[in-house]
Amino acid sequence: MSFNSKYHIDVDFEVPKKLQWYYAPAFFGFWLVLYLSLVNTQMNHMPRPLTRSDEASHPNSFIAQRAEDTLIELTRIGPRVVGSMANEESAVEFLRAEVAKVESEMNDLLEIEVDVQQASGAYMHWEMVNMYQGIQNVVVKLSEKNSTNENYLLINSHYDSVPGSPGAGDDGSMVVTMLEVMRVIAKSGDPLAHPIVFLFNGAEENPLQASHAFITQHKWAKNCKALINLDSAGSGGREILFQSGPNHPWLMNYYRNVPHPFANTLAEELFQAGYIPSDTDFRIFRDYGGVPGLDMAYIFNGYVYHTKYDRINAFPRASFQHTGDNVLSLARALANAPELDDTAAHSEGHNIFYDFLGWFMIFYTETTSIIVNVVVTLLALLGVGISIYFMCLRSGCSWKGVLLRFSITIAIQFVSLILAIGLALLVALFMDGVDRSMSWFTSSWTIFGLYLAPIVFGLSILPALYLEKTKRDPLGLGFRIQLFMHSHCICLIVIMLTLTGLSIRSAYLIMLCILFDIVALIVNLVTKWHRKAYLFAIAVTVCQILPFVFFTYLCTVALVTLMPMQGRSGSSTNPDMVIAALVWLFSLMFAGFIAPLIMFFRKTRTIVLCFLGITILFIIIAVTNAGFPYKEKTSPQRYSLIHAHRRLHNADGSTRIDESGLYIYPQDRRFGIARDNIDAIGEAHQVSDFCDEEMFCGMPLYNHRWNKARQYSMWIETSESPEIPAEYPMLVLQDSSELETPTQRRFNFTLAGPSHMGIFINVKNDAQILNWSFNDTLIREQAEPPYMVYFSYGLDDSPLEFTIDVEKTTSTFDTPTLEIGIGGHWVTQDITAIEKLSSYINRFPSYAYIQGWVGTYETWYF
């Protein structure tokens, strides 16, 4: 057309007619089909598991069926809790027998050395002293005969499990994977420039005690120069590499060659920031041994993690093949890596790493990432500037007029981003307010309507209204839609530079989003398609396919990981807020440049309002029984429960509290859903109600997590006493002696009891603890009392001896000086054999999983 402005510029620009509204479903369907056909299939794509019949044709390969058969035998032992016969004897004997089988098939060029370590020690685990006695590790060194190389590769997993769980996924699956990897390497006689230490650690769930024992005390610990840590927060699926290094990017040179890569920097940063309610031995090896490595774990099907449903029948055989292929490849590569001879020389900073649909790996250093982010920013700004220049040139509008329109669209886009997250958070607050949070816990499809739909509505409604109000604008529709895309690009640049400035490596995600927008922009400028609205839209659509696939893939992985975790993240936070924020973040990346294309359809406002209608419909569905979050066996609700007897003494030796009851620790937000069942047991009191009067609330808190969750935990007094299988924990003051001055005194104690005990210590009458025989971090850093010590033992059940040195400057030792509480936990018992405890557990709904045991709590003054 010919357009005459006051500058008399003749312009050849196509004014597009909007597409009919009924093409919009085909547009949305295209992206849905792309997701289902590519992202969803690749998420669940697994290698064909090899069976024993394949062994002859694959002599040097990992055989999944062998690993599966071994796991069946391991889980027949039952729950393997530290201190139990199952963990300390049966599991150790099982592992030694399996290693002996490997040794019998071993190539003559190699040799195996086995050591069963028993160790005692202590370290700080968050706010508590974590103390262990006589815990065990089964350690196997595989090396070439007469090898003199003193730099080893360490591969670690744990064979213990939490109370009540067979531990098939966590972490029996990784134990048998290690055994099969050991067998294949030993039998094949592959060259090993560096020996491999296979650490089967026997106390990870306590937490992380056996890895601390190994890295601080074992004879081979100082020789371990690199690590492959294998753990699980789920059952099956693809294992993810979620921690690398730190500061050793060379490790990714080897991981990039594994057959089935699955790794992401975002997972590492989420984990290290504490958003994942777990910890792994990787941290212990890193912090106490300075060992760099790779941390890998299962994350799918986290619903059965740490429950009695973590069985072999929930673990697919193909997962063994996936993990086994990767670990075998890594073990062979790292055991021959020259970097192990001097790892310090290859310490070069953090990595950025990610896979694309499991097809290949991309990684580079953090320094490179900063450079790339800056370059992409400059290219984007240059591209947007050139695009605006051509808009001025081709539309006949003045540059001031185009810049004014651009400023308006930037403002609208920024407000749209805020509106999108605001609507999603509003839905999350509403669902929590009506006690219907976590409706997606079992039915993940509800996330589309509850959170994605309002986000798309928020991103689109203001641009739609603006374009409708300015439809007679001299600047054509195509150009005005381009301005919204440029505005989104500017918003993303601000976010990326902010994240980069905060040293958040996951800024690479925003960089990729901007990069593909630049590609589309360059294609449109070079081909001059930016003049023709529909050709421009086609170029954008094609260039958005890869980022859409990649970001929806990452979003799905994040949701599959985090959704089950919300079932054990405690009651203090609204989990729907987490899901809403996550979906919003990824929507900016996979939908931010697609949403403006909706404006090419007629009845745009109606189309956008459909997303609001979808949101309302899904809210209605979610608040009905269709949105019920739990399902027996596959997605249960979690509670921890102790049938306990607590006895609290006064300073004169008399008893002020002597009662039995149930300590109930709900592990998710929806604990009110079973309130009728709980109230039927008895009157429930918040544990926090007792905290002002008693040290650590006067309750048998199991560990620091229980202390943090006390506000949402409950105590129900019962008439029935727990069936304690042995004598109560016995704390004896052996003697007290004066130290350097009469104001200082040492108290010597012995403690005997079950394999898991909590020691709670407070001072009275202005006393101050000078030192003690526990780990001294709390005392050295002058932490405020009271203090918690988590103590467990394995084979060595001898009484614990400990001392506390105290100073009193304003009172004498004739008045109470110390208050000590002892919590006893009989976690190794089969709860089905405890009649009273089982009767209480059976009162909970069928969809609830109860991790329970009997316990005691008793305090004294000294």
C-alpha positions in Angstrom: 0.0 0.0 0.0 1.0 3.6 -0.3 1.1 5.5 3.0 1.7 9.3 2.9 3.0 10.8 6.1 4.1 14.3 6.7 7.5 13.1 5.5 6.0 12.0 2.3 7.5 8.5 2.5 6.1 5.8 0.2 5.9 2.6 2.1 5.5 -0.9 0.9 4.0 -2.6 4.0 1.3 -5.2 4.3 -1.6 -4.5 6.6 -2.7 -8.0 7.6 -6.2 -9.2 8.1 -6.6 -11.1 11.3 -7.1 -14.9 11.1 -10.5 -16.3 11.9 -10.9 -17.2 15.5 -11.5 -20.8 14.8 -7.9 -21.3 13.7 -6.8 -20.6 17.3 -7.5 -24.1 18.5 -5.2 -25.5 15.8 -2.5 -23.1 16.9 -2.7 -24.2 20.5 -3.1 -27.8 19.4 0.2 -27.6 17.5 2.1 -26.8 20.7 0.2 -29.5 22.6 1.0 -32.1 20.0 4.6 -31.0 20.0 4.7 -31.5 23.8 3.0 -34.8 23.9 4.8 -36.3 20.9 8.3 -35.1 21.8 8.7 -33.9 25.3 6.5 -36.4 27.0 7.9 -39.4 25.1 11.5 -38.3 25.7 10.8 -37.8 29.4 9.9 -41.4 29.7 12.3 -42.8 27.1 14.5 -45.6 28.5 17.1 -48.0 27.0 16.1 -51.6 26.4 17.1 -53.5 29.6 19.6 -56.3 28.9 18.8 -59.7 30.4 21.1 -62.6 31.3 20.5 -64.1 27.8 22.1 -61.0 26.3 25.3 -61.4 28.4 27.0 -63.6 25.8 26.6 -61.0 23.0 27.3 -58.1 25.4 30.1 -59.4 27.6 31.3 -55.9 28.6 27.9 -54.4 29.2 25.8 -53.7 32.2 23.1 -56.4 32.6 19.9 -54.9 34.1 18.4 -58.2 35.0 21.4 -59.1 37.2 21.1 -55.9 39.1 17.3 -56.5 39.5 17.8 -60.0 40.8 20.4 -58.8 43.3 18.0 -56.1 44.5 15.3 -58.7 45.1 17.6 -60.5 47.4 18.7 -57.4 49.2 15.2 -56.2 49.9 14.2 -59.6 51.3 16.3 -58.7 54.3 13.7 -56.1 55.0 14.2 -52.5 56.4 17.9 -51.9 57.1 17.9 -49.4 59.9 21.1 -48.5 61.6 21.5 -50.5 64.7 19.3 -53.4 63.5 20.5 -56.9 62.9 19.3 -56.5 59.3 21.6 -53.6 58.7 24.6 -54.5 60.9 24.8 -58.2 60.1 22.5 -59.4 57.4 23.2 -56.6 54.9 27.0 -56.7 55.6 27.1 -60.5 55.1 25.0 -60.1 51.9 27.5 -57.5 50.5 30.5 -59.6 51.3 29.0 -62.6 49.6 28.2 -60.5 46.5 31.8 -59.2 46.4 33.1 -62.7 46.7 31.1 -63.7 43.6 32.7 -60.8 41.7 36.1 -61.9 42.9 35.5 -65.5 41.7 34.8 -64.2 38.2 37.5 -61.6 38.2 40.2 -61.2 35.4 43.6 -62.3 36.5 45.0 -58.8 35.8 43.0 -57.3 38.6 42.7 -57.7 42.4 40.1 -56.9 45.0 40.7 -55.8 48.6 37.7 -55.8 51.1 37.6 -53.9 54.3 34.6 -53.6 56.7 35.1 -50.4 58.6 33.7 -49.7 62.1 33.9 -46.1 63.2 32.8 -43.6 65.8 32.7 -39.8 65.5 30.7 -36.7 65.3 30.1 -33.5 63.3 27.6 -30.7 63.0 24.6 -31.3 60.9 22.8 -28.0 60.5 21.8 -27.1 64.1 22.5 -30.4 65.9 25.5 -32.4 66.8 25.4 -35.6 64.8 27.2 -38.4 66.7 27.7 -42.0 65.9 29.3 -45.1 67.4 30.2 -48.3 65.8 28.6 -47.7 62.4 29.8 -49.7 59.5 31.0 -49.4 55.9 31.8 -52.2 53.4 34.7 -50.8 51.4 36.0 -52.6 48.3 39.1 -51.5 46.3 39.4 -52.8 42.8 42.8 -52.3 41.1 45.3 -53.7 38.7 47.7 -56.1 40.3 50.8 -54.5 41.8 49.4 -51.1 41.1 51.4 -48.3 42.7 49.0 -45.5 41.8 47.8 -43.7 45.0 45.1 -41.7 43.4 41.7 -43.4 43.5 38.2 -43.0 42.2 35.5 -43.3 44.8 32.0 -44.6 44.0 29.5 -44.4 46.9 26.0 -45.5 47.7 24.3 -46.5 51.0 22.6 -49.8 51.9 20.8 -48.6 55.0 17.1 -47.5 54.9 14.7 -45.4 56.9 12.5 -47.1 59.5 9.7 -49.2 57.9 11.0 -49.0 54.3 12.5 -51.8 52.2 14.7 -49.2 50.6 14.5 -50.6 47.0 14.8 -47.3 45.3 16.6 -45.5 48.2 19.2 -46.7 47.9 19.2 -50.4 47.2 18.9 -49.7 43.5 22.2 -47.8 43.5 23.9 -50.5 45.7 23.2 -53.2 43.2 24.1 -50.9 40.3 27.6 -50.6 41.9 27.8 -54.3 42.4 27.1 -54.9 38.7 29.4 -52.2 37.6 32.1 -53.8 39.7 31.4 -57.2 38.3 31.6 -56.0 34.6 34.9 -54.1 35.1 36.4 -56.9 37.2 35.4 -59.6 34.7 36.4 -57.7 31.6 39.9 -56.8 32.8 39.6 -53.3 31.6 42.7 -51.2 32.3 42.5 -49.2 35.5 45.2 -46.5 35.7 43.6 -45.6 39.0 42.1 -48.0 41.6 38.4 -47.7 42.2 37.1 -47.7 45.7 33.4 -48.9 46.0 32.0 -47.6 49.2 28.8 -49.3 50.4 28.0 -47.1 53.4 25.9 -48.3 56.2 24.6 -45.1 57.8 23.4 -42.4 55.4 19.8 -42.0 56.7 21.0 -41.1 60.2 22.0 -38.7 58.5 25.2 -39.0 56.5 27.2 -40.6 59.3 28.9 -43.4 57.4 30.3 -41.1 54.7 31.7 -38.8 57.4 33.3 -41.9 59.1 34.9 -43.0 55.8 36.2 -39.6 54.6 37.6 -38.6 58.0 38.9 -42.0 59.3 39.4 -44.7 56.6 42.9 -45.6 55.4 42.0 -45.1 51.7 40.1 -41.8 52.2 43.1 -39.5 51.6 43.8 -41.3 48.3 40.3 -40.6 46.9 40.6 -37.8 44.3 37.2 -37.9 42.6 33.7 -39.1 43.4 30.6 -40.6 41.8 27.9 -40.4 44.4 24.7 -42.4 43.8 21.5 -41.7 45.8 17.8 -41.6 45.3 14.9 -39.3 46.1 12.5 -41.5 44.1 12.1 -44.9 42.6 13.2 -45.5 39.0 13.1 -43.3 36.0 16.2 -41.6 34.8 18.9 -40.6 37.3 19.8 -36.9 37.2 23.2 -35.4 37.6 22.4 -32.5 39.9 25.7 -31.6 41.5 29.1 -31.3 39.8 32.5 -30.3 41.0 32.6 -27.9 42.7 35.2 -25.9 40.7 36.2 -28.9 38.6 34.7 -28.5 35.1 36.9 -31.3 33.8 34.5 -33.8 35.3 31.9 -32.8 32.7 34.3 -33.7 29.9 33.7 -37.3 30.9 30.1 -37.1 31.8 29.2 -35.6 28.4 30.2 -39.0 26.9 27.8 -41.1 28.9 25.1 -42.9 26.8 22.1 -41.3 28.5 22.9 -37.8 29.7 20.4 -36.1 32.1 21.8 -33.1 34.0 21.1 -29.5 34.7 22.7 -26.6 36.6 19.2 -25.5 37.7 18.8 -28.7 39.7 22.2 -28.1 41.3 21.3 -24.5 42.4 17.9 -25.5 43.6 19.4 -28.3 45.7 22.2 -26.2 47.1 19.8 -23.3 47.9 17.8 -25.7 50.2 14.7 -25.9 48.1 15.0 -29.7 48.0 14.2 -31.2 51.4 17.1 -33.7 51.2 20.9 -34.0 51.6 23.4 -36.4 50.2 26.8 -37.8 51.1 28.2 -35.6 48.3 28.3 -32.7 50.8 30.2 -34.7 53.3 32.9 -35.8 50.8 33.1 -32.2 49.6 33.2 -30.4 52.9 35.3 -32.9 55.0 37.5 -34.4 52.3 37.6 -31.8 49.6 36.8 -34.5 47.0 35.3 -33.2 43.8 32.8 -35.3 42.0 29.4 -36.0 40.4 26.2 -36.4 42.4 23.5 -38.4 40.8 20.1 -39.6 42.0 16.7 -40.9 41.0 14.0 -38.2 41.2 11.0 -39.7 39.5 8.2 -41.3 41.6 9.2 -39.6 44.8 5.8 -40.5 46.2 7.1 -43.8 47.5 10.4 -42.4 48.7 11.0 -43.2 52.4 7.8 -45.3 52.7 6.9 -49.0 52.9 5.9 -48.7 49.2 9.6 -48.3 48.1 9.6 -51.9 46.9 11.2 -53.7 44.0 7.9 -53.9 42.1 7.8 -50.0 42.0 11.3 -49.9 40.3 11.4 -50.5 36.5 14.1 -52.8 35.1 14.9 -50.2 32.4 16.1 -47.8 35.1 18.9 -50.2 36.0 20.0 -50.1 32.4 19.9 -46.4 32.2 21.9 -45.8 35.3 24.2 -48.8 34.9 25.2 -47.7 31.4 26.1 -44.2 32.6 27.9 -45.3 35.8 29.9 -48.0 34.0 30.9 -45.4 31.3 31.9 -42.9 34.0 33.8 -45.5 36.1 35.9 -46.6 33.1 36.6 -43.1 32.0 37.4 -41.5 35.4 39.5 -44.5 36.5 41.8 -43.8 33.6 41.5 -40.0 33.7 44.9 -38.2 33.9 43.3 -35.4 35.9 43.1 -37.7 39.0 46.9 -37.5 39.3 46.6 -33.8 40.2 43.0 -32.6 40.5 44.1 -29.3 42.1 45.7 -28.3 38.9 42.4 -28.6 37.1 40.3 -26.6 39.5 38.9 -23.8 37.3 35.6 -22.6 38.6 31.9 -23.6 38.3 30.2 -25.2 35.4 27.1 -24.4 33.4 25.7 -27.8 32.2 22.4 -29.1 30.7 21.2 -31.8 28.5 18.8 -31.5 25.6 16.1 -34.2 25.9 18.7 -36.7 27.0 20.3 -36.6 23.5 23.4 -34.6 24.2 25.2 -32.4 26.8 26.2 -28.8 26.7 28.6 -27.4 29.2 30.9 -24.5 29.7 32.5 -22.6 32.6 30.8 -19.9 34.6 33.3 -17.3 33.2 32.3 -18.3 29.7 28.6 -18.0 30.7 29.1 -14.4 31.8 30.7 -13.5 28.5 28.0 -15.3 26.5 25.2 -13.5 28.5 26.8 -10.1 27.9 27.3 -10.8 24.2 23.7 -12.1 23.8 22.4 -9.0 25.5 24.3 -6.7 23.2 23.1 -8.6 20.1 19.6 -8.5 21.4 19.7 -4.8 22.0 21.3 -4.2 18.6 18.7 -6.4 16.9 15.8 -4.6 18.6 17.3 -1.3 17.6 17.6 -2.3 14.0 14.0 -3.6 14.0 12.7 -0.4 15.4 14.7 1.6 12.8 13.0 -0.4 10.0 9.6 0.1 11.6 10.2 3.9 11.4 11.4 3.6 7.9 8.7 1.3 6.6 5.7 2.6 8.5 6.2 6.2 7.9 5.9 6.9 11.7 8.5 9.2 13.3 11.1 7.6 15.4 9.8 9.5 18.4 6.3 8.0 17.7 7.7 4.4 17.5 9.8 4.9 20.6 6.8 6.2 22.4 4.8 3.1 21.4 7.7 0.9 22.4 7.8 2.5 25.8 4.1 1.9 26.3 4.4 -1.8 25.2 7.4 -2.3 27.6 5.3 -0.9 30.4 2.3 -3.1 29.4 4.5 -6.2 29.1 6.1 -5.6 32.5 2.7 -5.1 34.1 1.5 -8.3 32.3 4.4 -10.3 33.9 3.4 -9.0 37.3 -0.3 -9.7 36.6 0.5 -13.3 35.5 2.4 -14.2 38.7 -0.1 -12.3 40.7 -3.0 -14.3 39.3 -1.2 -17.6 39.8 -0.3 -16.7 43.4 -3.9 -15.6 44.0 -5.1 -19.0 42.9 -2.5 -20.6 45.2 -3.7 -18.5 48.1 -7.3 -19.2 47.4 -6.7 -23.0 47.2 -4.9 -22.9 50.5 -7.4 -20.6 52.1 -10.2 -23.0 51.4 -8.0 -25.9 52.5 -7.7 -27.4 49.0 -4.0 -27.0 48.4 -2.1 -29.8 46.7 -5.0 -30.9 44.5 -2.3 -31.6 41.8 -0.4 -34.0 44.1 -1.9 -37.1 42.4 -3.7 -35.4 39.4 -0.8 -33.4 37.9 -3.0 -32.4 34.9 -4.8 -29.9 37.1 -1.7 -27.7 37.1 -2.6 -26.7 33.5 -5.9 -25.2 34.5 -5.0 -23.9 38.0 -1.7 -22.2 37.1 -0.7 -22.3 33.5 -4.1 -20.9 32.3 -4.2 -17.9 34.5 -0.6 -17.1 33.7 -1.3 -17.2 29.9 -4.4 -15.0 30.6 -2.3 -12.5 32.6 0.4 -12.4 29.9 -2.1 -11.8 27.1 -5.1 -9.8 28.3 -3.5 -6.4 28.6 -1.7 -6.6 25.2 -5.0 -7.8 23.7 -6.9 -4.8 25.1 -4.2 -2.4 24.1 -4.1 -3.6 20.5 -7.9 -3.5 20.4 -7.9 0.1 21.5 -5.2 1.1 19.0 -6.4 -0.8 16.0 -6.5 2.4 13.9 -2.9 3.1 14.8 -0.8 4.0 11.7 1.7 1.5 12.9 0.5 -1.8 11.5 -0.7 -4.7 13.6 2.3 -6.8 12.7 4.7 -4.1 13.9 2.8 -3.6 17.1 2.9 -7.3 17.9 6.6 -7.2 17.2 7.0 -4.4 19.7 5.4 -6.7 22.4 7.9 -9.4 21.5 10.8 -6.8 21.8 9.3 -5.7 25.1 9.4 -9.2 26.4 13.0 -9.5 25.2 13.9 -6.4 27.2 12.2 -7.7 30.3 14.1 -11.0 30.0 17.4 -9.1 29.5 16.8 -7.3 32.8 16.1 -10.6 34.5 19.2 -12.3 33.0 21.6 -9.5 33.9 20.2 -9.4 37.4 20.7 -13.1 37.9 24.1 -12.9 36.3 25.1 -10.1 38.7 23.9 -12.3 41.6 26.1 -15.2 40.3 23.1 -17.4 39.7 24.3 -19.6 36.9 20.8 -20.6 35.9 20.7 -17.3 34.1 21.7 -19.3 31.1 18.0 -20.3 30.8 17.0 -16.7 30.1 20.0 -16.3 27.8 18.8 -19.2 25.6 15.3 -17.7 25.5 16.7 -14.4 24.3 19.1 -16.1 21.9 16.3 -17.9 20.0 14.3 -14.6 19.8 17.4 -13.0 18.2 17.6 -15.9 15.7 13.9 -15.3 14.7 14.6 -11.5 14.5 17.6 -12.0 12.3 15.7 -14.3 10.0 12.9 -11.8 9.7 15.2 -8.9 9.1 17.4 -10.7 6.5 14.4 -12.1 4.6 12.4 -8.9 5.1 9.6 -11.0 6.4 9.2 -8.5 9.2 7.3 -6.4 6.7 4.8 -9.2 6.1 3.0 -10.1 9.4 2.2 -13.7 8.7 5.6 -14.6 7.3 7.0 -12.9 10.3 4.7 -15.0 12.6 5.8 -18.2 10.8 9.5 -17.5 11.3 8.8 -16.8 15.0 6.8 -20.0 15.4 9.6 -22.1 13.7 12.3 -20.5 15.8 10.3 -21.1 19.0 10.0 -24.8 18.5 13.3 -25.7 20.0 13.0 -23.4 23.1 9.5 -24.5 23.6 10.5 -28.2 23.6 13.5 -27.5 25.9 11.8 -25.3 28.4 8.7 -27.5 28.7 11.0 -30.4 29.1 12.8 -28.7 32.0 9.4 -27.5 33.5 8.1 -31.1 33.4 11.3 -32.4 35.1 11.0 -29.8 37.8 7.4 -30.5 38.4 7.8 -34.3 38.5 10.6 -33.7 41.0 9.0 -31.1 43.2 5.4 -32.2 43.3 6.1 -35.4 45.4 8.5 -33.5 47.5 5.8 -31.1 48.6 4.3 -34.2 50.4 7.3 -34.2 52.8 8.2 -30.5 52.9 6.4 -29.7 56.1 3.2 -27.8 56.9 4.6 -24.3 57.4 4.6 -23.2 53.7 1.9 -23.2 51.0 3.1 -25.7 48.4 0.8 -24.2 45.8 2.9 -21.1 45.9 5.9 -23.1 44.9 4.2 -24.7 42.0 2.7 -21.4 40.9 6.0 -19.6 40.9 7.7 -22.4 39.1 5.1 -22.6 36.3 5.3 -18.8 36.0 9.0 -18.8 35.7 9.1 -21.4 32.9 6.0 -19.8 31.2 8.1 -16.7 30.7 10.5 -18.8 28.7 8.3 -21.2 26.7 5.2 -19.0 26.3 6.6 -15.4 26.4 7.2 -15.1 22.7 4.3 -17.4 21.7 1.5 -15.6 23.6 1.8 -12.4 21.4 1.0 -14.6 18.3 -2.5 -15.0 19.7 -3.1 -11.4 18.7 -3.2 -12.4 15.0 -6.6 -14.1 15.6 -10.0 -12.4 15.5 -11.9 -12.2 18.8 -8.6 -12.1 20.6 -10.1 -10.9 23.8 -12.6 -13.8 23.8 -9.8 -16.3 23.1 -7.8 -14.9 26.0 -10.8 -14.9 28.3 -11.2 -18.6 27.6 -8.1 -19.1 29.7 -9.7 -17.3 32.6 -12.7 -19.6 32.1 -10.5 -22.6 32.1 -9.0 -21.4 35.4 -12.4 -21.1 37.0 -13.4 -24.5 35.8 -10.3 -26.2 37.2 -10.7 -24.4 40.5 -14.2 -25.9 40.7 -12.9 -29.3 39.8 -10.1 -29.0 42.4 -12.3 -28.1 45.3 -14.5 -31.2 44.6 -13.6 -34.8 45.3 -12.0 -34.9 41.9 -9.2 -32.8 43.3 -8.5 -35.0 46.3 -4.7 -35.1 46.6 -3.9 -38.6 47.9 -4.1 -42.1 46.7 -3.2 -45.2 48.7 0.1 -46.8 47.8 0.9 -44.6 44.8 0.7 -41.1 46.4 0.0 -41.4 50.1 -0.1 -38.6 52.7 2.8 -38.9 55.2 2.8 -38.7 58.9 5.5 -39.6 61.5 4.2 -40.9 64.8 5.7 -41.9 68.1 3.8 -43.6 70.8 5.8 -42.2 73.7 6.1 -42.0 77.4 7.5 -38.8 78.8 8.7 -38.3 82.3 10.0 -34.9 83.4 11.7 -34.5 86.8 12.0 -31.5 89.1 15.3 -30.3 90.7 14.4 -32.2 93.9 14.0 -35.4 92.1 10.2 -35.4 92.1 8.2 -35.9 88.9 6.2 -33.0 87.5 5.0 -34.7 84.3 4.4 -38.4 83.8 2.2 -39.3 80.8 1.9 -41.3 77.7 0.8 -40.0 74.3 1.1 -39.8 70.6 3.5 -37.4 69.0 2.2 -36.7 65.5 4.4 -35.0 62.9 2.4 -34.2 59.7 4.7 -33.8 56.7 2.6 -31.7 54.4 0.2 -28.8 54.3 -3.1 -30.7 54.2 -2.8 -32.3 57.7 -6.2 -30.9 58.5 -7.8 -33.4 56.0 -7.3 -36.2 58.6 -8.2 -34.1 61.6 -11.4 -36.0 62.3 -9.4 -39.2 62.5 -6.9 -37.6 64.8 -9.5 -36.0 67.0 -11.1 -39.4 67.4 -7.9 -40.6 69.2 -8.0 -37.8 71.7 -7.6 -34.1 72.3 -4.7 -32.8 70.2 -2.4 -30.0 71.4 0.1 -28.2 69.3 3.6 -29.1 70.4 4.6 -25.5 70.3 2.3 -24.8 73.2 4.7 -26.6 75.5 7.9 -24.9 74.2 7.9 -21.9 76.4 7.8 -24.0 79.5 10.0 -26.9 78.6 13.4 -27.4 77.0 12.7 -28.5 73.4 9.0 -28.5 74.2 9.6 -31.5 76.6 9.0 -33.9 73.7 11.0 -36.8 72.1 12.1 -34.8 69.0 13.8 -37.2 66.7 16.1 -34.7 64.9 16.4 -31.1 63.9 13.6 -31.4 61.3 11.2 -32.3 64.0 12.3 -29.3 66.0 11.6 -27.0 63.1 8.2 -28.6 62.6 7.0 -28.4 66.2 4.5 -25.6 65.5 2.5 -27.9 63.3 3.1 -31.1 65.2 0.6 -32.5 67.8 0.7 -34.2 71.1 -2.3 -36.4 72.2 -2.3 -37.8 75.7 -3.4 -41.4 75.8 -4.3 -43.7 78.7 -2.3 -46.6 77.2 1.5 -46.6 77.7 3.7 -47.6 74.8 5.0 -51.1 74.6 8.7 -50.3 75.2 10.7 -53.4 74.3 13.6 -52.8 76.7 14.7 -50.7 79.6 14.3 -47.0 79.3 17.5 -45.0 78.4 19.7 -44.8 81.5 21.6 -41.6 82.1 24.0 -41.9 85.0 26.1 -39.1 86.6 29.3 -41.0 87.3 31.0 -38.2 89.1 31.6 -34.4 89.1 35.0 -32.9 89.8 36.4 -29.4 90.3 38.5 -28.0 87.5 40.9 -25.1 87.7 38.8 -23.0 90.1 35.8 -23.7 92.4 33.6 -22.0 89.9 34.3 -24.7 87.3 33.2 -28.3 87.4 33.3 -31.3 85.1 30.3 -33.7 85.0 31.0 -37.2 83.8 28.0 -39.2 82.4 27.3 -42.5 80.9 24.2 -43.2 78.7 22.8 -46.6 77.7 19.7 -47.1 75.6 18.3 -48.0 72.1 20.3 -47.4 68.9 18.8 -44.0 68.3 18.7 -41.4 71.1 18.4 -37.6 71.4 20.4 -35.8 74.0 19.1 -32.4 75.0 21.2 -30.1 77.1 20.4 -26.8 78.8 22.1 -24.7 81.5 20.5 -23.3 84.7 21.2 -20.6 87.2 23.6 -18.6 85.0 25.8 -21.6 84.2 27.9 -21.6 81.1 29.2 -24.6 79.3 33.0 -24.2 78.7 33.6 -27.4 76.9 32.2 -30.9 76.3 33.3 -34.2 74.8 30.8 -33.9 71.9 31.7 -32.0 68.8 32.7 -28.5 70.1 31.3 -26.4 67.3 28.3 -25.1 69.2 30.4 -24.2 72.2 33.2 -22.7 70.2 30.7 -20.5 68.2 28.9 -19.6 71.4 25.5 -20.8 70.2 22.7 -20.1 72.5 21.4 -23.1 74.6 19.6 -25.4 74.7 21.5 -27.9 72.5 20.5 -31.0 70.6 22.8 -34.1 70.1 21.6 -36.8 67.8 23.3 -40.1 68.7 23.1 -43.5 67.1 25.1 -46.7 67.2 25.6 -49.7 64.9 27.3 -52.8 66.2 28.9 -51.2 69.2 26.1 -50.8 71.8 28.4 -50.0 74.7 27.3 -47.1 76.9 28.2 -43.7 75.7 30.5 -41.8 78.0 30.6 -38.0 77.8 31.7 -35.0 79.9 30.4 -31.5 80.2 32.6 -28.7 81.7 30.5 -25.9 83.3 31.3 -22.6 84.9 29.1 -20.7 87.4 30.1 -17.3 88.6 27.0 -16.0 90.2 25.7 -19.1 92.1 27.1 -22.3 93.6 26.9 -25.8 92.3 24.4 -26.6 95.1 21.7 -25.2 92.8 20.7 -27.0 89.6 23.4 -26.5 86.9 22.4 -28.7 84.0 19.1 -29.9 82.6 19.5 -33.0 80.4 16.8 -34.7 78.5 17.1 -38.1 76.8 14.8 -39.2 74.0 14.8 -42.9 73.2 13.7 -44.2 69.8 13.1 -47.9 69.1 13.1 -47.4 65.3 14.3 -50.9 64.4 11.2 -52.8 65.3 8.5 -54.1 63.0 5.6 -51.9 63.9 3.0 -54.5 62.9 4.2 -56.6 65.9 3.5 -53.7 68.3 -0.2 -54.1 69.0 -1.0 -50.7 70.6 1.0 -48.7 68.1 -0.6 -50.5 65.2 -4.1 -49.8 66.6 -3.4 -46.1 66.6 -1.9 -46.2 63.1 -5.0 -48.1 61.8 -7.2 -45.1 62.9 -5.7 -43.0 60.2 -7.2 -42.9 56.7 -6.3 -45.6 54.3 -4.5 -43.1 52.0 -2.1 -42.1 54.8 1.3 -43.6 55.3 2.4 -43.6 58.9 6.1 -44.0 59.8 5.9 -45.0 63.4 7.8 -46.3 66.4 7.7 -46.3 70.2 9.8 -43.9 72.3 10.5 -42.3 75.6 11.6 -38.9 76.9 12.9 -38.2 80.3 14.6 -35.1 81.9 16.8 -34.6 85.0 18.5 -31.7 86.7 22.1 -32.0 87.8 
